[in-house]
Amino acid sequence: KKLKTYRTRVIVHYHADVVRQRWLKPIYEPAFNRLLERADAIVVSSPNLRNESELLQLYKDKVHVIPFMVSLPNVGKVTPEKAAAVKESLGIPKDTKVVVYVGRFVYYKGLKYLVEAMAGVDAALLLIGDGPLKAKLAEQAKTLGIRVFWKSGVPDEELANYFAVGDLFAFPSSHTTEAYGIVQMEALATGLPVVNTNLPTGVPWVSKDGETGITVLPEDSEGLRNAINKILGDPELRARFSAAALKRAEDFKPQAICNQTMKLYRGILTS
């Protein structure tokens, strides 16, 4: 009796194009193209990546958009008293408005443009994270005379406490190495409006211009400054962005993303 054979199904989860190591393209691309051609489905995190990635253009008919998920502990559980205590522990004056950034201090995050932008903003900048550019950023901030507060080593279960200190979240990434920005989703989940950049990646898709915040050009300190001042100076606009941020975060909840993923996998297995 002839045994029934089964074809192995292949689903590729494609995170981002290779940017800094483009010189390796002649080496890896032939094999990678064979993998993508063999794949039954290719999963990307945003329609921007699907539309802008040069490598994916030949396979767009089998590219599926499934966002990353966000699960931030203690969202919605941070009391005003707790937020005030965290703000005090950081040394930030009680009535000072706060622009928050969370992430690594590396070149493609565009932090030098954010620090420069803050020179014209009546608010403090809270930088949460660490990285090789910390000393350089501190020197820049000192030269410009802006108020910067630093915090590193914040565990996930406490991150919501620090978002609660902020009035808006800044995500000034300047290079396409930034494929998405999961931390934007975390900020949205806490109701923070987001100022991000119009990179040809998933960054401006996660937080949408005019809906959950403001999107500006990369490497544009003046644009960042104007966007931050616009939100901080208009309580009604900030409240509208905040409400929309919470609604947008619903799209990234674990159950919603799991349902989309399982639907795709079941469809591939039964086709």
VENKAKA-V938625 format. One record per residue. RES is the residue in one small letter. PSI is psi in whole degrees, -180 to 180 (NA if undefined). OMEGA is omega in whole degrees, -180 to 180 (NA if undefined). D_LAST is the distance of its C-alpha to the last C-alpha in Angstrom with 2 decimals. Layout:
res->RES psi->PSI omega->OMEGA d_last->D_LAST
res->RES psi->PSI omega->OMEGA d_last->D_LAST
//
This chain:
res->k psi->131 omega->-179 d_last->25.21
res->k psi->129 omega->-180 d_last->22.39
res->l psi->143 omega->178 d_last->20.19
res->k psi->134 omega->180 d_last->16.42
res->t psi->152 omega->-179 d_last->15.11
res->y psi->139 omega->178 d_last->12.20
res->r psi->130 omega->178 d_last->11.24
res->t psi->128 omega->179 d_last->12.14
res->r psi->145 omega->-178 d_last->10.04
res->v psi->124 omega->175 d_last->12.55
res->i psi->122 omega->-178 d_last->13.25
res->v psi->128 omega->173 d_last->16.75
res->h psi->112 omega->-172 d_last->19.06
res->y psi->113 omega->-174 d_last->21.64
res->h psi->-47 omega->-175 d_last->24.91
res->a psi->159 omega->172 d_last->27.38
res->d psi->155 omega->173 d_last->28.80
res->v psi->125 omega->-175 d_last->31.51
res->v psi->-60 omega->-174 d_last->34.79
res->r psi->-29 omega->-177 d_last->37.84
res->q psi->41 omega->-177 d_last->36.86
res->r psi->-23 omega->179 d_last->36.01
res->w psi->-18 omega->178 d_last->38.26
res->l psi->-6 omega->-174 d_last->35.60
res->k psi->-46 omega->179 d_last->33.16
res->p psi->-23 omega->-178 d_last->34.01
res->i psi->-48 omega->-173 d_last->33.38
res->y psi->-26 omega->-170 d_last->30.03
res->e psi->-42 omega->179 d_last->28.34
res->p psi->-45 omega->180 d_last->27.48
res->a psi->-38 omega->-179 d_last->25.69
res->f psi->-37 omega->177 d_last->24.02
res->n psi->-38 omega->177 d_last->22.83
res->r psi->-39 omega->178 d_last->21.28
res->l psi->-46 omega->-179 d_last->19.44
res->l psi->-35 omega->177 d_last->18.19
res->e psi->-37 omega->-180 d_last->17.21
res->r psi->-28 omega->-173 d_last->15.28
res->a psi->142 omega->174 d_last->13.51
res->d psi->-27 omega->178 d_last->9.90
res->a psi->150 omega->176 d_last->11.66
res->i psi->126 omega->-178 d_last->15.39
res->v psi->127 omega->174 d_last->17.01
res->v psi->163 omega->-173 d_last->20.56
res->s psi->-11 omega->-179 d_last->23.09
res->s psi->154 omega->176 d_last->24.36
res->p psi->-26 omega->178 d_last->23.96
res->n psi->-44 omega->179 d_last->27.19
res->l psi->-42 omega->178 d_last->25.77
res->r psi->-41 omega->-175 d_last->22.85
res->n psi->-29 omega->-172 d_last->25.45
res->e psi->-21 omega->-178 d_last->28.29
res->s psi->120 omega->180 d_last->26.91
res->e psi->-39 omega->-176 d_last->27.89
res->l psi->-28 omega->-175 d_last->25.47
res->l psi->-8 omega->-173 d_last->22.38
res->q psi->-33 omega->-180 d_last->23.35
res->l psi->-13 omega->-172 d_last->21.59
res->y psi->19 omega->-173 d_last->18.20
res->k psi->-25 omega->-178 d_last->18.58
res->d psi->-16 omega->178 d_last->15.59
res->k psi->19 omega->177 d_last->13.31
res->v psi->129 omega->-180 d_last->15.97
res->h psi->137 omega->180 d_last->15.66
res->v psi->116 omega->173 d_last->18.95
res->i psi->113 omega->-177 d_last->19.44
res->p psi->165 omega->168 d_last->23.18
res->f psi->163 omega->179 d_last->24.99
res->m psi->160 omega->177 d_last->26.40
res->v psi->132 omega->176 d_last->30.07
res->s psi->93 omega->-176 d_last->31.88
res->l psi->115 omega->-179 d_last->35.61
res->p psi->146 omega->174 d_last->37.87
res->n psi->11 omega->175 d_last->40.73
res->v psi->131 omega->180 d_last->39.49
res->g psi->-2 omega->-177 d_last->41.65
res->k psi->2 omega->-179 d_last->44.00
res->v psi->113 omega->-179 d_last->46.41
res->t psi->158 omega->175 d_last->49.65
res->p psi->-35 omega->179 d_last->52.02
res->e psi->-41 omega->179 d_last->54.47
res->k psi->-44 omega->179 d_last->52.04
res->a psi->-41 omega->179 d_last->51.16
res->a psi->-38 omega->180 d_last->54.89
res->a psi->-40 omega->178 d_last->55.57
res->v psi->-42 omega->179 d_last->52.95
res->k psi->-43 omega->179 d_last->54.39
res->e psi->-39 omega->-180 d_last->57.85
res->s psi->-26 omega->178 d_last->56.78
res->l psi->-14 omega->-179 d_last->55.59
res->g psi->14 omega->180 d_last->58.98
res->i psi->126 omega->179 d_last->57.72
res->p psi->146 omega->-172 d_last->60.34
res->k psi->-47 omega->-173 d_last->59.47
res->d psi->11 omega->-179 d_last->59.40
res->t psi->131 omega->174 d_last->57.75
res->k psi->151 omega->-172 d_last->54.46
res->v psi->129 omega->171 d_last->51.79
res->v psi->125 omega->-175 d_last->49.07
res->v psi->139 omega->169 d_last->46.55
res->y psi->139 omega->176 d_last->44.51
res->v psi->129 omega->178 d_last->42.38
res->g psi->-171 omega->179 d_last->41.10
res->r psi->152 omega->176 d_last->42.31
res->f psi->79 omega->-179 d_last->45.38
res->v psi->167 omega->-169 d_last->44.01
res->y psi->-43 omega->-170 d_last->44.37
res->y psi->-5 omega->178 d_last->41.11
res->k psi->-12 omega->175 d_last->41.66
res->g psi->26 omega->-175 d_last->44.45
res->l psi->-29 omega->179 d_last->46.87
res->k psi->-30 omega->178 d_last->49.95
res->y psi->-34 omega->177 d_last->49.23
res->l psi->-45 omega->178 d_last->48.88
res->v psi->-43 omega->178 d_last->52.14
res->e psi->-40 omega->180 d_last->53.84
res->a psi->-36 omega->-176 d_last->52.54
res->m psi->-15 omega->178 d_last->53.98
res->a psi->-21 omega->179 d_last->57.48
res->g psi->26 omega->-178 d_last->57.51
res->v psi->131 omega->178 d_last->55.91
res->d psi->72 omega->-179 d_last->57.95
res->a psi->164 omega->175 d_last->55.67
res->a psi->154 omega->177 d_last->55.00
res->l psi->122 omega->177 d_last->52.05
res->l psi->112 omega->180 d_last->50.37
res->l psi->113 omega->-179 d_last->48.48
res->i psi->119 omega->-179 d_last->46.42
res->g psi->-160 omega->-180 d_last->45.28
res->d psi->170 omega->179 d_last->46.75
res->g psi->173 omega->-174 d_last->46.55
res->p psi->-18 omega->-178 d_last->48.63
res->l psi->7 omega->-174 d_last->49.74
res->k psi->-48 omega->-178 d_last->51.38
res->a psi->-39 omega->-180 d_last->54.93
res->k psi->-40 omega->179 d_last->54.57
res->l psi->-39 omega->179 d_last->53.24
res->a psi->-39 omega->179 d_last->56.09
res->e psi->-41 omega->177 d_last->58.60
res->q psi->-44 omega->-180 d_last->57.17
res->a psi->-39 omega->179 d_last->57.33
res->k psi->-43 omega->179 d_last->60.90
res->t psi->-41 omega->-178 d_last->61.96
res->l psi->-15 omega->179 d_last->60.56
res->g psi->32 omega->180 d_last->61.98
res->i psi->159 omega->-178 d_last->58.86
res->r psi->111 omega->179 d_last->58.10
res->v psi->134 omega->176 d_last->55.29
res->f psi->141 omega->-172 d_last->54.41
res->w psi->144 omega->175 d_last->52.35
res->k psi->128 omega->178 d_last->50.28
res->s psi->166 omega->176 d_last->48.21
res->g psi->31 omega->179 d_last->46.52
res->v psi->117 omega->178 d_last->45.16
res->p psi->157 omega->-177 d_last->42.65
res->d psi->-39 omega->-175 d_last->39.52
res->e psi->-12 omega->179 d_last->41.03
res->e psi->-4 omega->-173 d_last->44.01
res->l psi->-38 omega->180 d_last->42.43
res->a psi->-31 omega->179 d_last->42.35
res->n psi->-35 omega->-177 d_last->46.15
res->y psi->-34 omega->172 d_last->46.60
res->f psi->-36 omega->-177 d_last->44.35
res->a psi->-19 omega->178 d_last->46.56
res->v psi->-25 omega->-171 d_last->49.55
res->g psi->159 omega->172 d_last->48.15
res->d psi->-24 omega->172 d_last->48.53
res->l psi->165 omega->-180 d_last->45.70
res->f psi->130 omega->179 d_last->43.32
res->a psi->133 omega->-180 d_last->43.66
res->f psi->82 omega->-168 d_last->40.92
res->p psi->29 omega->-174 d_last->42.60
res->s psi->139 omega->-170 d_last->40.22
res->s psi->-10 omega->-177 d_last->41.39
res->h psi->156 omega->-177 d_last->38.96
res->t psi->-2 omega->170 d_last->35.26
res->t psi->-28 omega->176 d_last->35.12
res->e psi->101 omega->-173 d_last->34.61
res->a psi->-21 omega->-171 d_last->30.91
res->y psi->-62 omega->-178 d_last->30.65
res->g psi->68 omega->-179 d_last->33.43
res->i psi->-32 omega->-179 d_last->32.13
res->v psi->-25 omega->173 d_last->35.74
res->q psi->-41 omega->179 d_last->35.66
res->m psi->-40 omega->179 d_last->33.20
res->e psi->-41 omega->178 d_last->35.68
res->a psi->-44 omega->179 d_last->38.50
res->l psi->-39 omega->-179 d_last->36.76
res->a psi->-21 omega->177 d_last->36.12
res->t psi->2 omega->177 d_last->39.91
res->g psi->17 omega->178 d_last->40.64
res->l psi->129 omega->169 d_last->42.05
res->p psi->151 omega->-176 d_last->41.96
res->v psi->135 omega->167 d_last->40.70
res->v psi->115 omega->-178 d_last->42.28
res->n psi->-170 omega->-176 d_last->39.87
res->t psi->154 omega->-175 d_last->39.59
res->n psi->58 omega->176 d_last->37.76
res->l psi->153 omega->177 d_last->35.96
res->p psi->46 omega->179 d_last->33.04
res->t psi->-163 omega->-180 d_last->30.80
res->g psi->-6 omega->-175 d_last->29.47
res->v psi->-55 omega->-178 d_last->33.04
res->p psi->-6 omega->177 d_last->34.04
res->w psi->-33 omega->-179 d_last->30.69
res->v psi->-55 omega->174 d_last->31.17
res->s psi->122 omega->-168 d_last->34.61
res->k psi->136 omega->-178 d_last->35.11
res->d psi->129 omega->178 d_last->38.36
res->g psi->-1 omega->-179 d_last->40.48
res->e psi->-56 omega->180 d_last->38.24
res->t psi->4 omega->-179 d_last->38.31
res->g psi->-154 omega->-178 d_last->40.88
res->i psi->136 omega->179 d_last->42.02
res->t psi->133 omega->-180 d_last->40.47
res->v psi->173 omega->178 d_last->42.92
res->l psi->149 omega->175 d_last->42.96
res->p psi->153 omega->177 d_last->42.65
res->e psi->34 omega->-176 d_last->46.01
res->d psi->89 omega->-178 d_last->47.84
res->s psi->-41 omega->-180 d_last->50.32
res->e psi->-40 omega->177 d_last->51.93
res->g psi->-42 omega->176 d_last->48.65
res->l psi->-46 omega->-179 d_last->47.86
res->r psi->-46 omega->-179 d_last->51.40
res->n psi->-41 omega->-179 d_last->51.26
res->a psi->-45 omega->179 d_last->47.93
res->i psi->-46 omega->180 d_last->49.15
res->n psi->-36 omega->-180 d_last->52.47
res->k psi->-44 omega->-179 d_last->50.90
res->i psi->-46 omega->-179 d_last->48.86
res->l psi->-29 omega->-177 d_last->51.68
res->g psi->1 omega->-177 d_last->54.21
res->d psi->89 omega->-178 d_last->52.40
res->p psi->-36 omega->-180 d_last->51.79
res->e psi->-42 omega->178 d_last->50.18
res->l psi->-44 omega->180 d_last->47.65
res->r psi->-42 omega->179 d_last->46.94
res->a psi->-39 omega->179 d_last->46.39
res->r psi->-44 omega->177 d_last->43.95
res->f psi->-39 omega->-179 d_last->41.98
res->s psi->-44 omega->178 d_last->42.08
res->a psi->-42 omega->179 d_last->40.68
res->a psi->-32 omega->178 d_last->37.86
res->a psi->-46 omega->179 d_last->37.18
res->l psi->-39 omega->179 d_last->36.67
res->k psi->-42 omega->179 d_last->34.31
res->r psi->-37 omega->-179 d_last->32.30
res->a psi->-24 omega->178 d_last->32.06
res->e psi->-31 omega->-179 d_last->30.12
res->d psi->-17 omega->-175 d_last->27.09
res->f psi->10 omega->-179 d_last->27.18
res->k psi->146 omega->-176 d_last->27.67
res->p psi->-43 omega->-177 d_last->25.74
res->q psi->-40 omega->179 d_last->24.12
res->a psi->-43 omega->-179 d_last->22.82
res->i psi->-40 omega->177 d_last->21.37
res->c psi->-41 omega->179 d_last->19.89
res->n psi->-43 omega->179 d_last->18.16
res->q psi->-42 omega->-178 d_last->16.62
res->t psi->-46 omega->-179 d_last->15.57
res->m psi->-36 omega->178 d_last->14.05
res->k psi->-43 omega->179 d_last->12.10
res->l psi->-50 omega->-178 d_last->10.62
res->y psi->-43 omega->179 d_last->10.03
res->r psi->-40 omega->179 d_last->8.52
res->g psi->-40 omega->179 d_last->6.03
res->i psi->-42 omega->-177 d_last->5.32
res->l psi->-27 omega->-178 d_last->5.74
res->t psi->0 omega->-178 d_last->3.80
res->s psi->NA omega->NA d_last->0.00
//
